Amino acid sequence: MVYQIKRRKRRTQELELVDENGLIQRKIVVELDTDTMMKRVMEAYRDLCSAQRLFQNAGAEDRADPEQLERLGLAVTGLIKAVFGQEDAQAILAFYEDRSIEMCTEIIPFIIDRIIPELRHAAQEDRRAVKDYYRRNSGRKNHMTKR
């Protein structure tokens, strides 16, 4: 009997950068790999949430403070880089041509509403698969334990 080891289908999300004329300028495929992405994306998301809280809790004068705006901007670009990688993040920034508010209103909801929930779902499935494996094999003798 042959023992087969099977790879799972990769999870992906696609994003198209479409210009004002309706032409697709770039298609970006995001591979939702929980092994490499989860920690990086969740840290960047927490940084963004923290920067948003500081910004929202600041007074009107403090919101205009360049440090506040820079912290928020760095958190946004950090999340974009964590999700898309350096090359695609640069393409996104170039596509929006320094129109950061427009970029935030388009990209951040995609990340929060599509990417993060899909990553969480994938991580839950990974944990479930590991638990199922150990549950199925808990009665077997482990060949690696000392006899």
Buried (B, 14 or more C-beta within 10 A) or exposed (E): EEEEEEEEEEBEBEBEBEEEEEEEEBEBEBEBEBEEBBEBBBEBBEBBEEBBEBBEEEEEEEBEEEEBBEBBBEBBBBBBBBBBBEEBBBBBBEBBEEEBEEBBEBBBEBBBEBBBEBBEEBBEEBEEEEEEEEEEEEEEEEEEEEE
